[in-house]
Amino acid sequence: MQIRDANETDLAGILQIYNDAVEHSTAIWNEQTVDLANRRAWLASHQAAGNAVLVAVDAEAQVLGYASFCAWRTQDGFRQTVEHSVYVRDGQRGNGIGRALLTQLIERARQADMHVLIGAVDSANRDSIHLHQQLGFIHVGQLRQVGRKFHRWLDLTLMQLTLGPRKDRP
């Protein structure tokens, strides 16, 4: 497995993973699938803003998962806080792909001089919450019944990793 910056050739794989999560999980709280043009615009906007978008690919360049971060809030005071997303292809979960992606994303956030990385996780997703805890994220809150999907109310758990000062600075 290789982790690298996403590019145009990865969009079909990213689209498949995204739409699978929309249709079959509460990892993404959207209810409508998207098309390739949507993912193309998403990637372009992330790249234009200097936000990381990473993919994990196998030897045949098949996208196994992807991860990204973007602004937490748009006001200037939040400029060093980003929210991340990590998604892994169905059938590949539990193989360390999500951990590898999130580990690389944390490093990218540090390199981008970010101070805090936020994860907003469906509270029922115990595996994701556990992964975040293993990587140093702390539970900072839970928002009850703030989302709705599959005819039920969903709670959102907020996880935070304070990155601290860059190691190459005094």
C-alpha positions as CSV (number, residue, x, y, z in Angstrom):
1,M,0.0,0.0,0.0
2,Q,1.2,3.5,-0.8
3,I,-0.2,6.8,0.6
4,R,0.1,9.8,-1.6
5,D,-1.6,13.0,-2.7
6,A,-4.8,12.4,-4.5
7,N,-5.1,13.4,-8.2
8,E,-7.6,13.3,-11.0
9,T,-7.0,9.6,-11.7
10,D,-8.1,8.7,-8.2
11,L,-11.5,10.4,-8.4
12,A,-13.4,7.3,-9.6
13,G,-12.2,5.3,-6.6
14,I,-12.9,8.2,-4.2
15,L,-16.4,8.6,-5.8
16,Q,-17.1,4.9,-5.2
17,I,-16.0,5.0,-1.6
18,Y,-18.0,8.2,-0.9
19,N,-21.2,7.0,-2.5
20,D,-21.0,3.6,-0.7
21,A,-20.7,5.5,2.6
22,V,-23.7,7.6,1.7
23,E,-25.8,4.7,0.7
24,H,-24.9,2.2,3.4
25,S,-23.5,3.9,6.5
26,T,-23.7,6.9,8.8
27,A,-20.1,7.8,8.2
28,I,-21.4,10.5,5.9
29,W,-24.7,12.2,6.8
30,N,-25.6,13.0,3.3
31,E,-28.5,11.0,1.8
32,Q,-27.9,11.7,-1.9
33,T,-25.0,10.2,-3.9
34,V,-22.9,12.5,-6.0
35,D,-21.3,12.3,-9.5
36,L,-17.8,12.6,-10.7
37,A,-18.1,16.3,-11.4
38,N,-18.9,16.8,-7.7
39,R,-15.8,15.0,-6.6
40,R,-13.7,16.8,-9.2
41,A,-14.9,20.2,-7.8
42,W,-14.4,18.9,-4.2
43,L,-10.8,17.9,-5.0
44,A,-10.1,21.2,-6.8
45,S,-11.5,23.3,-4.0
46,H,-9.4,21.4,-1.4
47,Q,-6.2,21.8,-3.5
48,A,-6.9,25.5,-4.2
49,A,-7.2,26.1,-0.4
50,G,-4.0,24.2,0.3
51,N,-5.8,21.4,2.1
52,A,-4.5,17.9,2.1
53,V,-6.3,15.1,0.2
54,L,-4.5,11.8,0.5
55,V,-5.3,8.4,-1.0
56,A,-4.1,4.9,0.0
57,V,-3.6,2.8,-3.2
58,D,-2.6,-0.8,-3.8
59,A,0.0,-2.1,-6.3
60,E,-2.6,-1.7,-9.1
61,A,-3.3,1.9,-8.1
62,Q,-6.8,1.0,-6.8
63,V,-8.0,3.5,-4.2
64,L,-8.3,1.6,-0.9
65,G,-9.2,4.7,1.1
66,Y,-8.9,8.5,1.3
67,A,-8.5,11.2,3.8
68,S,-8.6,15.0,3.8
69,F,-8.8,18.1,6.0
70,C,-10.4,21.4,5.5
71,A,-11.3,24.5,7.5
72,W,-13.1,23.9,10.7
73,R,-14.7,27.4,10.5
74,T,-14.2,30.2,8.0
75,Q,-13.5,33.1,10.5
76,D,-9.9,34.1,10.7
77,G,-9.5,33.1,14.3
78,F,-10.0,29.5,13.4
79,R,-7.4,29.5,10.6
80,Q,-5.1,26.9,12.4
81,T,-7.9,24.5,13.2
82,V,-9.0,21.9,10.6
83,E,-11.6,19.1,10.5
84,H,-10.6,15.8,8.9
85,S,-12.4,12.9,7.2
86,V,-11.1,9.4,6.6
87,Y,-13.0,6.8,4.5
88,V,-11.9,3.2,3.6
89,R,-13.3,1.0,0.9
90,D,-15.8,-1.6,1.9
91,G,-14.1,-4.9,2.3
92,Q,-10.8,-3.2,3.3
93,R,-11.7,-1.9,6.7
94,G,-9.8,-3.3,9.7
95,N,-6.6,-3.7,7.7
96,G,-4.8,-0.6,9.0
97,I,-5.7,1.6,6.1
98,G,-7.6,4.2,8.1
99,R,-4.9,4.3,10.7
100,A,-2.2,4.8,8.1
101,L,-4.2,7.6,6.3
102,L,-5.0,9.4,9.6
103,T,-1.4,9.2,10.7
104,Q,-0.2,10.8,7.5
105,L,-2.9,13.4,7.6
106,I,-1.8,14.3,11.2
107,E,1.7,14.9,9.8
108,R,0.4,16.9,6.9
109,A,-1.6,19.1,9.3
110,R,1.6,19.7,11.3
111,Q,3.5,20.6,8.2
112,A,0.8,23.0,7.3
113,D,1.3,24.7,10.7
114,M,-2.1,23.7,11.9
115,H,-2.6,23.7,15.7
116,V,-5.8,21.6,16.2
117,L,-7.3,18.7,14.2
118,I,-11.0,18.0,14.8
119,G,-12.8,14.7,14.1
120,A,-16.6,14.7,14.1
121,V,-17.6,11.1,14.3
122,D,-21.0,9.3,14.4
123,S,-21.2,8.4,18.1
124,A,-22.3,4.9,17.2
125,N,-19.0,4.3,15.3
126,R,-17.0,2.9,18.1
127,D,-14.2,1.7,15.9
128,S,-13.5,5.2,14.6
129,I,-13.7,6.7,18.0
130,H,-11.3,4.0,19.3
131,L,-8.9,4.7,16.4
132,H,-8.9,8.4,17.2
133,Q,-8.2,7.7,20.8
134,Q,-5.3,5.4,19.9
135,L,-3.7,8.3,17.9
136,G,-4.0,10.8,20.7
137,F,-7.3,12.4,20.1
138,I,-9.4,13.2,23.1
139,H,-13.2,13.3,23.4
140,V,-14.3,16.9,23.8
141,G,-18.0,16.7,23.4
142,Q,-21.1,15.0,22.1
143,L,-23.9,16.6,20.3
144,R,-27.1,14.7,20.7
145,Q,-29.6,14.1,17.9
146,V,-28.1,16.7,15.6
147,G,-28.4,14.6,12.5
148,R,-30.9,12.3,10.9
149,K,-30.4,9.4,8.5
150,F,-32.0,6.0,7.9
151,H,-35.1,7.3,9.8
152,R,-33.3,7.7,13.1
153,W,-31.6,10.5,15.0
154,L,-27.8,10.5,15.2
155,D,-25.4,11.8,17.8
156,L,-22.1,13.4,16.9
157,T,-18.9,12.8,19.0
158,L,-16.3,15.5,18.7
159,M,-12.6,14.4,19.0
160,Q,-9.6,16.8,19.1
161,L,-5.9,16.4,18.6
162,T,-3.8,19.4,19.6
163,L,-0.8,19.3,17.4
164,G,1.3,21.8,19.3
165,P,4.2,23.7,17.8
166,R,6.1,22.4,14.8
167,K,9.1,20.3,15.8
168,D,11.4,22.3,13.5
169,R,10.6,25.6,15.3
170,P,11.9,26.7,18.7
